[in-house]
Every structure is written in structure tokens, then in C-alpha cells.
Amino acid sequence: MPTLRWLTRDEDVRAAEGVPYRLLEEDAALGYGDPAAGNMLIQGDNLEALKALLPYYAGQVKCIYIDPPYNTGSAFEHYDDNLEHSRWLAMMWPRLELLRELLAEDGSIWVSIDDREAHYLKVIMDEVLGRNSFLNSICWQSRYSVSSDAIFSNSHNTIHVYAQDVSKWKGVRNRITRTEKQAKQYNNPDNDPRGPWRSIPWDAPNIRENLSYEIVTPKGSIKRPPKGRCWSRTEAQWLRLVEDGLAYFGKNEDGAPAFKRFLKDDPGVVPNTWWQHEDAGHTDEAKKEAYALLGEEPFDTPKPERLIQRILQIATNPGDLVLDSFLGSGTTAAVAQKMGRRYIGIEMGDHAVTHCVPRLQKVIDGEQGGISKAQDWQGGGGYRFYRLGPPVFDEDGRLQPDIRFPVLAAHVWFAETGAPLTVPDSPSLFLGIQDGHGYALLYNGILGDKSVNGGNVLTRKTLGIIRDAAGDFDGPLTVYGERTALSDTTLKAERITFKQTPYDVRARA
């Protein structure tokens, strides 16, 4: 597969490994609404924030949407978008790597970009996410007006879409709800009590013997499939349609076989790659939304709520987790809140507090802008606000002192298994089982005893507590602790691998 070369590529493709794991420190004063809603707003560098999320959310995010700086050569108020090309690529590569690690097996990532970097971005996304993971590139009509002083008036942005696993994503992809204009394709000429309907032809391409049966019309005519075609389903299925009053032969009741599909049963529209501003909004609409909420237009290229609504409708269901690591003025989080999705939003600058916080507070209070009426949004939910704290590990990759048990437990589990700890705040010293192997952590007085012979040392007593916590599990076990009082012979007999904290705890690349 072709690869893209730039000046600092060799360093940039390894950059994610060198990003420190940092603590996430909650600022309860900036949180709002229900703290148990499962939503997070994080202020800080998004590369470090993504690394901090890995032990808790690796493989858990259903949909990632990002709108990174476009490298347009313009200086925006809140972003310096005038990055030299190689610097822009250097910024994007490690972030895409960490985003890939956070993505669920049936998840997808959507990246907005314009033509200056769209093709370069496609190449590095092919490398990071896999060329076979590419789904399509959406052309979104971001502008409806024409710039008379331009050589070509730019009317669109591109959204590259990739799946973690295309076959799994196909099984969860949703169709788009029909617009009012599309719904007019349905009518009710016979006043069917089941409501508006449209006729769907019964024939299909190719010739199959078992799908080439005769159909009799209400007027007695015999219908066979057109030349070179067959019926779309079996005769038994057709007879069920007849019995249910769904068969249709045209107004004269003697035409080609078809069946009724009612609007109420319509599965929706298969998404296409051309999104008109009438359906997905436009930049001017987004600016008006931001001004109505914040009294100003915080960015030159905001995204309208309808655009994000369409993406989340296709890629997620209520309760799914959505991530935006370039949150901007908070549009993705606001739309996720209104659509009943959980979200994590990351923003670096002060506007995480000055713009995102007040916007989300208004959403939770029930503001009626954007997609609120379409979603029948009445308010509710909440989020917790975090900032990046100190690193979990020192420059040598060893554990910093005074780390809390839940933090270390999450990192131990992630380092050993590559998966997030399902219940990161669990007080149990037995962390769980992965692939037939158990993991336990004796640390920071988890057993309420920090003495030399107490809860941080692996002894016969603490081993018994671990075994009790593990229930019926009696397989091989890795135990982290301050030290072990058990002999090598005992450890071998018990099938225990002992690792000492803080020395054997390492940051996972």
C-alpha cells in the first residue's frame, strides 16, 4: 500500500508511545446536572486526554466525530490554523492512532476536512485505520451562497468515514429518517386504514427457477416474471402478502405484481454520499445557532446541529458512547445529549469553560435551538468536568507515589489485557479474568491495612482473600503488590506471577 512521507514522519508515527498517561481530575464546580449520566467534558491537550482515557474506554466508543483544524492558512480566533503541512500531519497521526484504540469493534470514525488536506488525510487514515476499513467520503454542502471573488466558490466539505470492522459496522448502521419531501412518495389512494403507502415492484434481477412461479391477478390474468428476471421472493411469501391484503396490481387490478409498503413501516433511507444543506444544515446555520446560545460566533467554521444529528443517527443508537476530541463550541456534545447518547468531549482552550460549559448547561436546562424540536428535547441529563492532572508514571515509566487505587487498577488491567477495566471504581482487589487468567492488585490499603505484614503484601492471608474475591476461578493469577512473603515454590504451586509495585508497573505504549 502506498505511504505518505514527510519531514518528521519517523518521529511522528511513534509519538503516541511517548505521550504520558495523565490523571483526570474532576472540577465538580463546572459539572452540571446529573453526574451519573455518563458524560464527560475534558479541558486539556487532546493528545494527552485521549491517552488518559485509554485505560477506561479502550474499545468502548461507538462513534468518533472530529473536526480538526483544516490548515487553511488563516488564523482563527481560537485556533492557529496556519500550520505548515508536515506539522499538520504530525498533529493528526498520533491522535488518529489513539482514537483507533478507543473505537469499538462495531464503531466508526468521521473526520471533517476540506480539500487542502482531504487527500493527504485519506492516505494517513488508510495507514492508521486500514485501507479495508474505509467506508466512504461524504460530500457535505457546507455553503449555499457563492463567493463572487473566488476562482472557484467552495461549496462543500468532505467527511471521511472509517469503521473499526466494516462487517460488524454494517450490522449496526442505521438508515436515515425520511424527510417530509421524501415522505410525499407515500399516499393513500384507496383509503387503506393502515395509512399512506407506496407500491414496490415484486420482480428482481436474474433468473431463478424457484422464483419463477405464476401469479394470478384479481381479474384472472396470469403474470410471469419479465424476460431475464424473476420474482423477488418465494411463492409462499407472496401468498402471505395476498392474505394480508398487501398485494397490489395497479389501479386496474391487472398490472404487474407489486406490494404495499406503508410509511409507518418504512425502514428509512440508505445514506448516500451527497448531503445537501437542506437536509444536513450549513455553516451559516451553525453560526446562527452559536450566536443564539452564546451571543457570539466562536469559530469561523462551526458545524450545524443537523449535520451531527445525521451522523449520530446513522452510526449510533440511544445509550451509545460518542467522542469528539476537537469539541469546539460543543456541538457534538449538545447533539449527543439531545439524542440520548453518552458523550466525551475534549477541548484545549479556555473556551472549554467559556463556551462549552454554558452551552451544555443550556441544553440540560432544555434550550430549544438546533435540533431540539425535532428530537422533542425537554432537557435533562448532565456531565462531569475534568482537567488533566499530573502524569501517572515518571520519565522512566514507573509509577508515581500517592496514586489512588482505582487509577492504578485501571492502568494495571489495561497494561496486562489491552482492555478497559469494566468497573474502574470497583474497590475489589481482584480485578477480573481475561482469557482464562486472573489479575489482582494489593495497593494503597485496599484491605484497610498498610502495615508491613498487612494488605499490600502477598501473604497466605491476602492470597485467601484474593481467592475468595475470585469466586470459582482457580486459574493462573498475576498479583501486583508491595512485596510477597510467599516462596518461589509456593508461587509456582499456586500458579501465581507476582509483580512488585511500583517497579513492575509500566506505562503501556
TORNU-194963 format. One record per atom (N, C-alpha, C): x negated, y negated, z. Coordinates in pm, whole numbers, plus 50000, padded with zeros to 5 digits. Layout:
BEGIN
XYZ...
//
This chain:
BEGIN
499165012050000500005000050000499124987550000499434977549916498654965249916498684958450052497574952050088497504944750214497114930350187497434921850280497144907650269495874904450348494944897450287493704893550353493704878550379493204874750497492974860650526491784859550619491344847450644490054845050708489884852350839490874852050926490744857651062491534870551079491854877550970492724889250977492224899651078490934903251074490404913951159490664911051306490514898451347490794894951486492294894451513493044889651416494474887651437495244900851452494834911251377495564923851385495314930951518494334926351594494074932051727494494922451839495054911151802495334900751900496304905152008497304913151972498314917152070497704925252183496624932752154495974940752257495384932052367494904920152329494244911552426495174902352502496464902452471497404893752541497634899152682497454891052786497634896152923499094899052954499294909253037500614911553094500824901253205501884893553195502164883653299503444887153373503534882353494504754883653570505804874153516507054877653531508154868553503508714863753635508604850853660509024845153788510334837653770511334841553845512664835653829512744822053896513394812653827513754799753883515264799653897515734803454015517174805154036517934792154018517274780854040517964767954028518384764953885517704770853787518044768453648518924779453588519124790153662520074800253618521484795153631522454802153569523814797153570524784808553551525934807453616526964817553602526614830453674527074841453619526904854653680525474859553660524664860653766523274865153749523154879753709524234887353725524194901653690524654904253547524804893753466525314895353330524314902153238523034902653279522024909253197521384900453093521494887153108520934877753012519754870253071518764867352986517534860753032517184849152941516784838053001516194826852930514794824952987513784825852902512394825552946511694813452886511044805552971510244794352924508774798452926508114797352811506704800852806506294805152667505004806852648504494811452519505144824652482505714825452361506504837452330505634849852312504364848252276503494860052265503304866552402503004858352502502814863752637504134868352697505224861452665506534865652716506944879152659506684881352530507004894252469506214905452534504934903052564504104913152629504654916052770505104905552838505644907252973506924915452972507664915052862508934922252854508754937152823507614940952767507434954752721507714965352829507174963952951507434974653049508894976553085509724966553054511124967153093512074969452975511654965252855512584965452743512044971952617510904978652623510374985252503511424995052449511704994052318512665003052256514115000652294514444989052352515794986752403516584976252325515914968252242516584956852177517244961352048518534958752036519304963251919519114953951799519004941051825518854931551714517914920351755516904917951672515994906651691516244896851578516504884451614516574873751515515554863151553514714859151460513774848351486513774838551370513544826051404513474815151308512164807751334511044813551294509734807651327509494794951247508484787151287508124775351206507834779651062508254771350968508174775050827506874771150759505974764150832504704759950773504954751250651505804741050668506214732750556505294720850533504374718250623503534706450610504154694250674505294695850738505944684650807505744686050957505654675051026505514675251171506894673351233507434683651294508724682551360508534676751501509624672051555509544665851687509104675751793509634687851789509344697651893508354708351849508004708851724507034718751675506044711751583504774715551594503814711551493503864722251384504584719351277504774729251171503674728351064502694719551088501654717450988500474726751015500734739651008499704749651033499034753550903497734754450906497024759650790497464774150769497524778650644498174791350609497644803050691496344804250705495804815550779496184814950926496294802850979496714801451120498164805951136498984803051034500374807351042500464822551041499694829050955499674843550951499144849251082498124842551138497554846951266498584845851378499464835851370500524834451470501554845551456501914848951333503014858251311502644872751338501444877051300501114891351308501294897351447500634892151552500784898651683502204897851738502914887451705504294886351752505174896951687504964899451559505714910051492505384923651551504124925851588503754938651650504494940851781504554930651865505234932151994506744933151975507284925851881508724926851851509074940951806508204946951725508434960751679508504970351799507664968251899507664977052016508934975452098509534963752095510754961352172512014966252101511924968651971513084972051891513554986451918514864988251930515455001551950515325009851823515445022951836515335031851720516355028551613517545024251654518585020651558518745005451549517664998251583517704983751582517204977751452517394964651438516954957451319516384943951358515494938851272514894925651293515174917051172515594904651196515974895051094515114882651112514404878451006513484867151015513834856850910514194844750953514484833750862513184827050818513114823350690511904817250636512274810250505511404801150458511634795350326510554800050230510584794950108509734800750002508244798250021507854788850105506424786450122505704798450182506384805650271505744817050336506534830050320507684829650254508564841350249507864853650192507084851950087506484863450020505294868850099504544859750162503454864150248504004871250371505084865750426505714872150541506204886150505506784887650387507264900850344506124911050342504944906950295503814916150287503344920250426503234910850519502744914850652503824922350730505114919550704506164927450768506154941650713505844943350584505694956850529504594964350603503504957450635502384963750704502744967150849503304957450919503554959151063504724968651088505804966751014507024974451039507174986550948506414986850838506514997950745507314994150623506764996450505507464993150381508795000450370508855012650422510105020350416511165015150513510765005950602511715000250697512424988050642512014983450525512634971750464514054974850419515004966250459516394967950420516764959050303516504946050316516784936750207516374922750249516434913650154516204899450181517494891950149518034885350250519274877850235518944863850183519724859150087519604845450038520754837450098520434828750194521454820950265521494806850208522654802450164522804788950109522824778950225521644774450261521494765850379521924751450354521964747450226522364733650192523404733950081524344724650088525354723649984525154710949900524334701649949524064689349875522804690849791522604681549696521464681949606520554670049633519254672749641518274662049659517894656549522518304644449493518094638749359516634635349332515824633949437514424630249417513484642349418514054654549419513224666649421513044672149280511934679349259511734686249131512774697249116512894705349222513984715049235514614712649372515904710649375516584708549502516744721949572516094723449685516094736349756517434738449827518124749049793519464751449847519544763549938518434770849956518554783450031517354785950121517564794350218516524800750297516614815750275515544822650307515514837250298515544843150438516224854250452516194861850578515754876050545514524879450584514034893150564514624902150673515104913750632515754923050726515044936550722514604941150838513954954150852514644962050962514584975250950515124984151054513984992251114514104995551239513125004351301513165018051234514365023151211514585035751141515805033751052515575033050921516665029650827517815039550837517515052550847518585062550851519465060950975518855057351088519635055351211520395042251206519785031951144520475019151139521705019651049521625027450943522785028750855524005033850931523745042151031524855047851107525515038151201524855026951232525435017251326525765003951260525345002151134525614989451065527104987251050527544975251082528954971751071529234964050942530464964750896530884956650783531334942850833531474933650738531884920050771533404918950764533994912050860535434909750858535804901350736536874905050670537304897650551537694883350586537334874050497537764860250511539234859050471539834847650499541234845450459541384846550308540384841450236540424842150089540384856750042539514864850105539414878850067540664886650108541284882650218542474889550267543664887550174543604877150089544694874649995544754885249886543724893849878543774905149785544864915049826545314914149949546354922850001547704915649993548724922649951550074917049953551064928249985552314924849983553324934650023554554933649932554394937549804555504935949708556704944649739556514955849809557634964749840558104963549984557654952950052558054950450192557794962550281556674968750263556294980150347556164975250492556834981850586556784977350726555394978050787554474984850720553114985850771552254973750736552854964350660552164951850634551504951150498550714940550472550074938550342549154950350307549074953250174548264964450129547724961549990546754969549947546254968849810546104983149760546184985049628546084998549573544615001549541544205013749574542855018449549542935030049450542265029049334542335039949236541885053349295542515064149247542235077549300541115084649224540735079549107539715086349029538315082049070537325090249030535935087949070535025092748957533735088348956532805092648851532525107648857532025112848745531575126748730532775136348713532445148748688533455159248669533185170348770534175173348854534065184448949535335192748939535165205748921536305214648895537335213949007536865213849131537805213949244538505200549263538055190249189538695177049198539335173049065539755183148988540345180648856541765186448845542495186148955543845191648961544845182048896546075186948874547155178848816547935171648925548335159448894549165151548986550455147748913551575149548981552875146648921553385133348975553785124348886554295111248926555755112448969556305102149036557725102549074558665104248954558215100248836559075101748717558815114748642557955123448699557755136548641556585137748546555875127048519554705127948432553575135248502552775142348424551615149248479550355141048448549595137948552548385129948537547145138548565546185137448474544895144048493543805133348500542655136548555541605126448563541225121148425540855108348413540395102948285539175110648235538895109648107537785116848047536465113248116535715123648152534415121548216534495118348364535695119248423535855115948565536635126948635536755125448767537545134948846538315126848950539125133549029539785126749140538775124949255539015115349338538025111849442538035121449561539175128749581539265137749696540065150149657540215159249751540855172049721542365170649704542965181149650544405181149631545135180749764544595187649863545225187549996545245173350053544165165850032544135152050081545145143350005545285145749876546275138249800547695141249850547985153749875549325157349921549635151350057548605149750141548825143050270549175128350249548525122150150548855108150119550295107050072550725116449988552115116449939553085117750056552765126950145553635129450261553725117150352552615109650362552575097750448553075085250377553545086650253554065075050180552985065450135551775070450112550655061850072550325062949924550915072649853550645074149710551295062549634550605057949528551115046549452550835048649304551835046449219551705048549075552055035948996551915024449058552255012048990553715008549002554064996648955555444991848969556445000948897556025007148786556955015748713556955030148763556145032948867556075046048933555655057148837554915053448732554495063548635553065060848585552335052648660550985049048618549925058348677548675054148666547555062048718547655063348869547345074948925547425076849070546505067249147547025061949255546265053249345546845055349485546275048549582546825049549717546785035949785547625034349883547725021749955546655021150066545965009850071545085007050185545604994350250546004995450377546614984250446545554975050506545874962250508544944952350563544574955650707545544960650782545284963750922544284975250938544134983550835543204994850840541934992150760541784980050710540644977050623539334978150702538344985350648537084987050720536174974850714536564964550640535714952850625534934953350495534114943050475533394941350350531924945550370531404953150277529984956750282529164943950264528224941050351527444928750339526664928350207526624916750144525794915250026524594906250060523804902949962522564895549988522684880649956523864876049916524084861949887525124856649985524664848350080525544843050183525824828350156527014825450109527404811750079527654803850206527474790750195527644782350314529094782250362530034785050271531434785650315531664796850416530864807350407531044818950494530074819350611528854814450590527814815750693527294802350744527964791450709527564778550760526364772850685525954760850725524834754050660524124745250762523004739650723522164732050816522884719650869523624712750784524344700850830525374704450936526024715650918526984720451019526274723051151525084729051143524324731951264523914719251337523534708951262523164696251324524344689951396525514690851335526714685351399527064693051526526874706351523527124714351643526194710151756524914708351721523924704551823524224690651877524604681551789524894667951834526104667551927527114675451894528314675851978528014681252117527064690752125526734696952253525714688852332524704683352261523544677652329523404662652310524234656752223524124642452199522964638652110522324648452048521214645951957521024658251870520224656651764519854667851678518444672051715518264682951791516944686351846515944691351743516394696351628515474701951529515904697851388514944697851297515244694251160515914705651083515704717951126516264729451054517014738751149518034733651219518784742551308519624752351229520024763251294520864773251231522284772251288523284773051202524674772151249525104784851322526054783451409526534795051485527144805551392527744801251282528354811151193527334820351128526124815251103525074823751046524694834751144524454830951269524064840851370525224850251399526434845151396527624853651416527654864751312527384861351186527424871451080526344881951102525154877651140524064887251165524414896651279524914891151388525234899451505526424908451477527354903851394528494912351359528034924551280527064922651191526554933751110525694943151193524844937551279523774945351341524044950151482525104945151547525314948451688526774950951719526994956051840528324957551898528324951352037529494948552094529524942852229528704951052328527944943952411527094950352510525674952752464525424952152331524074954252279523164942652319521864945352319520864935352359520294928552235520304915152238519794906752129518604898752181517584896952097516394889452136516084878852031515774866752078515274855951992514084849852063512894851452006511684846452069511254832852017512044826951927511894813051885513254806451905513694805252027515104802452056515554788652010514634779051998515014765751951515974758952046517144755051996518134748252080519084758152146518864771152127519654781152200520794787152122520814785651989521964790251910522184805251923521114813251910521294827851917521874832052051521364826252159521884829652292523344825452306523684813652255525054808852265526004817952190525624822152069526484830851989526594844652053525464849952101525494862952168526434862552288526384851552364527254850152482528724850552440529054843152335530454842552290530934855652229530004863752177530374876352113530244888352206529934885952333529874896952429528634905452418527564899852363526274906952358525384901952472524494910452517523454906052611522324899652532521564890852595520524884152519519304880852604518174879752534516934874352589516484863452494516334851252545515864840152464514554834752520513594831952432512284827052474512014813752404511654803552481511274790652427510084785052505509164778852433507914774552494508004760852558508604751252490508514737352532509494733552641509454720352676510344715152779511804716252738512064716952607513454717552565514124730752602513344740552652513974752352711514864748052827514414737452897515184732053010516114720852965515604712052878516384700252842517464702952737517324713852660518294716652554518994730152573518204740752591518804754152601519664755652725519164751052839519904752552964521254745452959521294732552926522634726152923523564732052817523014736552705523874742552603524504755252656523704763952716524244776652766525194774452884524924764252964525844761153073527224757253018527204749352911528484745352850529194757452788528424766452728529024778552671529694786752780529004788652890529544796453001530784789753059530814776453054531984769053103533134769053003532884774352881533994775952786534054765552676532914759552635532954749252529533554755152402534184746652321534974751352208534404747652072533104745152065532464742451938532044755251868531444753651748530904765151677531934776051650531614788151694532474799751667533454802551781533574793351875534374796151996535814800051963536454792451876537854795551844537974808651768537034811251677537074823751602536894835851692536144834151800535904845051895536874844752013537794834952013538704833052127537904831852256536844823852250535954822452364536574813652472536634818952594537204811752707536204809052817534944812752793533914810752895533664823352976532634822653060532284833853146530874838653122530444848353203529094853653191528074845153262526824846653227525764839053290524404843653243523354837253295521994841053260521074837753378519894843653375518844840753473517684834153399517074824553465516004816653403514654820953461513674823053371512344827553413511254818953350510134818253420508904812753365507804823353376506774821753295505654831053300504794828253422504514838753499503684837753616502264842253589501504845553692500114849753675500004863353609498824866653557498614879853495498744891153598499234902553553499324914353638497944920653657497074919453554495754925653558494664915153542493474917853598492364908653583491674910653448490574903653425489894904153296489354918053264489134926253367488654939853345489794949853330491034944753330492184953553313492614960353441492124955453557492504961353686493584953053753494324959753836495494953853900495104942253991495864931353981495684920154073496274923854209495724918454318496284921254451497664914854469498424920454562499714914854601500794915554492500664925254404501734927554306502854935454374504104931554348505234938254411505424952254354506014961054433506214975054392506984976254261508134969554243508874971354117508054967553994507204957154008506384952753895505374963553859504674968553961503664978853936504334991753886505474995253943506175007253899506505006553751506974994953705507314993353563506074994753476504944989153521503724989853440503135003953441503185010753554502685024453560503495033353466504795032253474505665040453390505425037553242505335024853207505135021153067503755025553017502715024253101501375028353061501295043453039502035051153119501985065653109502885071052998504045064852977505045070652888505295062452760504925049752763505225041152650506675036952644507435039752747508855036452752509115027152870510205019352864510525010752978511085018853094510875014053214511455020453332512945017353334513765027653334515205025953320515795017153430515345019153552515815011153665514585004653728514114993353673512844987553717512834983053861513984980053921514004975654060514324987054157514274999354110514555010754197513515011754307513925013854431512955014954541512345028854555512725038154468512255051854483510795053154443510015060354525508615062454492508465072654379509485080754352509465089754237510075082154121509265079054019509695070253912510555077253808510325090153787511125097353691510355108153619510985114053517510425125253441510425121553293509315123953227509215121753083508505133553020509175140252925508595151752855508065162352952508885165253053508525175853147507465172353248507085159553257506055155153351506645144553443506375145653573506885136153670505855125753707506335114153754505435103053792505925096953922504965094054010505305088254140504295077454174504725068054257503865056754296503965054354446502815055054514502715051554655502005038154662502775027654693502165014454684502955004254765502214995154826502784983254888503864986354991503604996855069504515000155177505865005055131505915012055019507205016954969507885025955071507065032755154507635041155259507685034055393507425020955391507535013155513506355014755607505215019555557504065022155644502795019755565502015009355602500795005955531499545010555605499685018655707498515023255783497675032655699496465035655747495525043855672496135057355637496835063255730497435076255707498905075355669499305063355624500725061155601501155062555457502145053955421502885055955298502155053855169500955047855169500235045655043499215056655014499125066355101498145077155088498885090155056498355097854962498955110654929498525120955032499455124855117499245134955219500285145855201500215156355283501255166655278502635160555304502665150855396503935144555431504495136455315503645127755256504155119555147504455127855022503695138755002504005147654891505375153954910505695157455033507015163055062508125153155032507875140355064508875130055035509055128454884507925128954811507995128154665508805139754609508505151954657509225163654608510715162754638511055157654756512475155954791513135145954697512415135054668512975124754579513135130054437512285139654399512315145154263513415155354244514075159354352515165168854340514695182554295515295187754189514965201254142513705201754058513125190454027511935190253941510735196054016510055205953953508865211954015507725212953914507755204553811506725204953708505495196953745504565195153650503335187553676503665173153713502815167253797503115154353857501875145453857502055133053817501005122953832501395113653945500505111854042500775103454158499735092254165500215080054172499345068554195499405064954344498265062254404498225058554544496905052354582496835047754710495605041454759494465051554765494745063354810493785074454809494555087254837493885098554824494515111454853493775118454965494545124355055493965132355162494025147155128494505150455009494605164454968493335168554894492935180854912491725186054848491965188354699490895189654624491005192554481491725205754458491485215554546492135228554534493655227154550494065219054647495495216854670496135209354553495435199254504495955191554391496155200654270495185209554246495285218654133496435228354151496565233554272497645243054300499015236554287499115223954325500385216654318500615210454181499645212254090499705206453955499865191253961499005184854043499055170354062497815163954003498045153353925496965144553882497055131953966495985129254045496005117554132495245106054067495835094254070495195082154018495215071354124494085064954143493945055454253494325041354209495115034854292495395020654271494445012654360493915001454310494214995154181493314999654067492335008654095491285011053997491725019053876492665028153893493095036453781494335031053709494815019553756495925013053685495325003853579495715006153456495164998353347496304992153265495994981053206496954975053114497014983552988498234986152939498404993552815498264984152698497454987852602497244979052486498534976952410
//
